[in-house]
Amino acid sequence: RKPLPSSDPVSADDFIDVERLLGMAARQAKVVAACAAIGLFLGVLYLQTTPPTYMATSRVLIDEGLNKVVDEVSAASVSMQTDSAILSQIEILHSARLAAVVVDKQKLDQNDAFMDPPTSAVSKAAGFVRGVVRYFRPNPAVGTADVTQLDPATRDAMIASSRRDYAILKLQDEVQAERIGRSYVISIAYQATDPALATAVTKAYADAYLADQLDASFDATERAAVWLQG
């Protein structure tokens, strides 16, 4: 007698053949091991060729009375205005004006550790590839003839101005400023391969910000005094 067909909804096609899977894994074991070894080698190479970085932080406390708006119609409006005031202070920390003060004070445009820090082998390889691409697909030079015809003093001044502008943009992009929780404290952080440079930049930023706030408060007081005197 032939067995009756099973009424079980799980058919043979749904059955997982463990032995078959183990056999497939055994056949691909060498490939998996080779990929793992290559990945491990690349990871170790990256760690060995990447220069260490150091992060320094400074914290500044915003004067609550300086930013608090007089309008106290509701607690919600005061909270929103306080948040807006603190966000405004963070934007000031990211401004080009404050970055220019730090660049000039620390002479970052003349600091090779800031302008051209050491990079990893991966970054160097990417830069090499970009250089090769630019060599075979050069961009049209703009104003090269005019620059070469300038006298040395003018050319050096243009180069110095370009370095300063680049340092300001670079510092704006790399400095970090964020509010700590719901407090009136803003954390200023900077990361560099030189720990002394990272510390100097964050300290200079905190000093420049406090000086800017004192100047703004003094100017506001002076304008109010002039207005009261008529």
C-alpha positions in Angstrom: 0.0 0.0 0.0 1.1 3.5 -0.8 1.1 6.1 2.1 -1.6 8.7 1.9 -0.4 12.2 1.1 0.2 14.2 4.2 -2.2 17.0 5.0 0.5 18.9 6.9 0.8 22.4 5.4 4.6 22.3 5.8 5.9 20.7 2.6 9.3 19.3 1.8 10.2 22.6 0.0 10.0 24.4 3.3 12.3 22.1 5.1 15.8 23.5 5.8 18.6 21.0 5.0 21.2 21.8 7.7 23.7 19.3 6.2 23.5 21.1 2.8 24.1 24.5 4.4 27.1 23.2 6.4 28.5 21.7 3.2 28.1 25.1 1.4 29.8 26.9 4.3 32.7 24.4 4.3 33.2 24.9 0.6 33.3 28.7 1.1 35.4 28.6 4.3 38.6 29.6 2.5 37.0 32.6 0.8 35.5 33.8 4.1 38.8 33.3 5.9 40.7 35.2 3.2 38.2 38.1 3.4 38.4 38.2 7.2 42.2 38.2 7.0 42.3 41.0 4.4 39.8 43.1 6.5 41.9 42.5 9.7 45.1 43.6 7.8 43.5 46.7 6.4 42.1 47.6 9.9 45.5 47.2 11.5 47.2 49.2 8.7 44.7 52.0 9.1 45.3 52.1 12.9 49.0 52.1 12.5 49.2 54.8 9.8 46.5 57.1 11.3 48.0 59.8 13.5 46.4 60.1 17.0 44.1 63.0 17.6 43.4 64.9 20.8 40.2 66.9 21.7 40.2 69.8 24.1 37.1 71.4 25.5 36.2 74.7 27.2 32.9 75.7 28.7 31.4 79.2 28.9 28.5 80.2 31.0 26.0 82.6 29.4 24.8 85.4 31.6 21.1 84.6 32.1 20.3 88.3 32.7 22.1 89.3 29.5 19.9 87.1 27.3 16.7 86.9 29.2 13.9 88.8 27.5 11.8 91.0 29.7 8.6 89.7 28.2 7.3 87.1 30.7 3.7 86.7 29.4 4.0 82.9 29.7 6.6 80.3 30.7 6.5 78.7 27.2 7.4 82.0 25.5 10.2 82.7 27.9 11.6 79.1 27.3 11.4 79.6 23.5 13.1 83.0 23.7 15.8 81.5 26.0 16.5 78.7 23.5 16.7 81.2 20.7 19.1 83.3 22.6 21.4 80.4 23.3 21.3 79.3 19.7 22.2 82.8 18.7 25.3 82.6 21.0 26.3 79.3 19.3 26.0 81.0 15.9 28.3 83.7 17.2 30.9 81.1 18.2 30.7 79.7 14.6 30.9 83.1 13.1 33.8 84.2 10.8 34.4 87.3 13.0 35.2 85.2 16.1 37.2 82.7 14.0 39.3 85.6 12.6 40.1 86.8 16.1 41.3 83.3 17.1 43.3 82.9 13.9 45.1 86.2 14.4 45.7 85.7 18.1 47.2 82.2 17.7 48.7 82.9 14.2 47.1 79.8 12.9 47.6 80.8 9.3 51.4 80.4 10.0 51.0 77.1 11.9 51.8 74.1 9.8 50.2 71.8 12.4 46.9 73.6 11.8 47.2 74.4 8.1 48.6 71.0 7.0 48.2 68.4 9.7 49.5 64.8 9.3 46.9 62.5 7.7 46.4 58.8 7.4 47.6 56.6 4.6 44.1 56.3 3.3 43.8 60.1 3.0 47.2 60.3 1.4 46.1 57.7 -1.2 42.9 59.6 -1.9 44.8 62.8 -2.3 47.2 61.1 -4.7 44.3 59.8 -6.8 42.7 63.3 -6.9 46.1 64.7 -8.0 46.4 62.2 -10.8 42.8 63.0 -11.9 43.5 66.7 -11.9 46.7 66.1 -13.9 44.9 64.4 -16.7 41.8 66.7 -16.4 43.3 70.0 -15.5 41.0 72.9 -14.7 41.5 76.1 -16.7 43.8 78.5 -14.8 42.1 81.6 -13.8 44.1 84.8 -13.5 47.5 82.9 -13.4 49.1 85.3 -15.8 48.0 88.3 -13.8 49.4 86.9 -10.6 52.8 86.1 -12.1 53.1 89.6 -13.3 52.7 91.1 -9.9 55.6 92.4 -7.9 56.9 90.1 -5.1 55.5 92.2 -2.3 52.0 92.3 -3.7 52.1 88.6 -4.5 53.3 87.7 -1.0 50.5 89.9 0.5 47.9 88.1 -1.7 49.3 84.7 -0.6 49.2 85.7 3.1 45.6 87.0 2.7 44.5 83.7 1.0 46.2 81.7 3.8 44.4 83.7 6.4 41.0 83.3 4.7 41.6 79.6 4.4 42.5 79.3 8.1 39.3 81.2 9.1 37.1 78.9 7.0 38.9 75.8 8.2 38.6 76.8 11.8 34.9 77.6 11.4 34.3 74.1 9.9 36.3 72.2 12.6 35.4 74.0 15.8 32.4 72.5 17.7 30.0 74.4 19.9 26.9 72.9 21.5 24.7 73.5 24.5 25.0 71.2 27.5 21.5 69.9 28.2 19.1 72.6 29.1 21.7 74.7 30.9 23.2 78.1 30.1 26.5 76.4 29.5 28.0 76.1 26.0 30.8 73.6 25.3 33.5 74.6 22.9 35.6 71.7 21.5 38.4 71.4 19.0 40.2 68.3 17.8 43.8 68.3 16.4 46.8 66.0 16.1 48.7 68.3 18.4 47.3 68.4 22.0 48.9 71.8 22.7 47.2 73.3 19.6 43.8 71.9 20.5 44.1 73.4 24.0 45.3 76.7 22.7 42.4 77.0 20.2 39.6 76.2 22.7 41.1 78.6 25.3 41.4 81.3 22.7 37.8 80.8 21.5 36.5 81.0 25.1 38.6 84.2 25.7 37.5 85.8 22.4 33.8 85.0 23.1 33.9 86.5 26.6 35.7 89.6 25.3 33.0 89.9 22.6 30.2 89.6 25.1 31.8 92.3 27.3 32.2 94.6 24.4 28.6 94.1 23.4 27.4 94.7 26.9 29.6 97.9 27.2 28.3 99.2 23.8 24.7 98.6 24.8 25.2 100.4 28.1 26.9 103.3 26.4 24.1 103.6 23.8 21.5 103.5 26.6 23.4 106.3 28.5 23.6 108.4 25.4 19.9 107.9 24.7 18.9 108.8 28.3 21.0 112.0 28.1 19.0 113.0 25.1 
